[in-house]
Amino acid sequence: MAITTLATTPLAIINLATITLAKTSFEDEALSSTRPFFRIAAEQWVPWTRIITQDDGNISISGPTANLLQVLAEKLNFDYELVRPPDGYWGAEKADGSWSGMIGMLHRE
């Protein structure tokens, strides 16, 4: 019986000890009075991410992705806001070269 393995290439390797933001390390930010702030695009991806819409219109998430995000925010000392893409899509390239969804949100910023 032959065993077939698939070659995998990591999409990203993140060294949490050396993450920087605007030429200032997170360690330095932790010592200052301001914390880095991130606006994070989120869309439902059950079971990993469940979107919860609050009465005030803000959103929160639950699931493993939410747990990871909370640990990162605490350990790296940053604040964040969750936003959904207006069209509700992850993102796809349109005929005119622009992007929809979360990818479009990043592309436009």
C-alpha positions as CSV (number, residue, x, y, z in Angstrom):
1,M,0.0,0.0,0.0
2,A,1.5,3.4,-1.0
3,I,1.2,6.3,1.3
4,T,0.7,9.6,-0.3
5,T,1.6,12.8,1.5
6,L,0.6,16.3,0.4
7,A,3.2,19.0,0.5
8,T,2.1,21.9,2.6
9,T,3.4,25.4,2.7
10,P,2.6,27.6,5.6
11,L,0.6,30.7,4.7
12,A,2.1,32.8,7.5
13,I,4.4,32.3,10.4
14,I,3.9,34.9,13.1
15,N,6.4,35.5,15.8
16,L,4.3,37.1,18.6
17,A,7.5,38.3,20.3
18,T,8.4,40.7,17.5
19,I,5.1,42.0,16.2
20,T,5.4,45.7,15.5
21,L,2.9,48.4,14.9
22,A,3.8,51.8,13.4
23,K,7.5,51.4,14.3
24,T,6.7,50.9,17.9
25,S,6.8,47.4,19.5
26,F,3.8,46.1,21.5
27,E,6.1,45.9,24.5
28,D,6.8,49.7,24.2
29,E,3.1,50.3,23.7
30,A,2.3,48.4,26.9
31,L,4.5,50.8,28.8
32,S,2.8,53.9,27.4
33,S,-0.7,55.2,28.2
34,T,-2.2,54.3,24.9
35,R,-2.9,50.8,23.5
36,P,-2.8,49.9,19.9
37,F,-6.3,49.8,18.3
38,F,-7.3,47.5,15.5
39,R,-10.5,47.4,13.4
40,I,-11.0,43.7,12.6
41,A,-13.3,42.4,9.8
42,A,-15.4,39.4,10.9
43,E,-17.8,37.2,9.1
44,Q,-19.6,34.1,10.3
45,W,-17.7,30.8,9.7
46,V,-19.4,28.2,11.8
47,P,-18.2,26.5,14.0
48,W,-15.1,28.7,14.2
49,T,-16.7,32.1,14.3
50,R,-20.3,32.9,15.2
51,I,-21.5,36.5,14.9
52,I,-23.6,38.0,17.7
53,T,-25.3,41.3,17.0
54,Q,-25.9,43.4,20.1
55,D,-29.0,45.5,20.7
56,D,-26.9,48.7,20.1
57,G,-25.8,47.4,16.6
58,N,-22.3,46.4,17.7
59,I,-21.2,42.9,17.0
60,S,-19.2,40.3,19.0
61,I,-18.1,36.9,18.1
62,S,-18.0,33.5,19.9
63,G,-16.2,30.3,19.2
64,P,-12.5,29.3,18.9
65,T,-11.6,32.4,16.8
66,A,-13.1,34.7,19.5
67,N,-11.1,32.8,22.2
68,L,-7.8,33.2,20.3
69,L,-8.5,36.9,19.6
70,Q,-9.2,37.6,23.3
71,V,-6.0,35.9,24.3
72,L,-4.0,37.8,21.7
73,A,-5.5,41.1,22.8
74,E,-4.7,40.4,26.5
75,K,-1.2,39.2,25.9
76,L,-0.2,41.8,23.3
77,N,-2.1,44.6,25.1
78,F,-4.3,45.9,22.3
79,D,-7.9,47.0,21.8
80,Y,-10.1,46.1,18.9
81,E,-13.5,46.7,17.3
82,L,-15.2,44.1,15.1
83,V,-16.9,45.1,11.9
84,R,-18.7,43.1,9.3
85,P,-18.3,43.7,5.6
86,P,-21.3,45.6,4.2
87,D,-22.0,43.0,1.6
88,G,-21.6,40.1,3.9
89,Y,-18.9,38.4,1.8
90,W,-15.4,37.2,2.5
91,G,-14.2,38.7,-0.7
92,A,-13.9,38.1,-4.4
93,E,-12.3,40.1,-7.2
94,K,-14.9,41.9,-9.3
95,A,-14.8,42.5,-13.1
96,D,-13.5,46.1,-12.6
97,G,-10.6,44.9,-10.5
98,S,-12.0,46.0,-7.2
99,W,-12.8,43.5,-4.4
100,S,-15.9,42.7,-2.4
101,G,-16.3,41.7,1.2
102,M,-13.6,41.7,3.9
103,I,-10.8,41.7,1.3
104,G,-12.4,44.8,-0.3
105,M,-12.4,46.5,3.1
106,L,-8.7,45.9,3.5
107,H,-8.0,46.9,-0.1
108,R,-9.9,50.2,0.2
109,E,-8.1,51.2,3.5
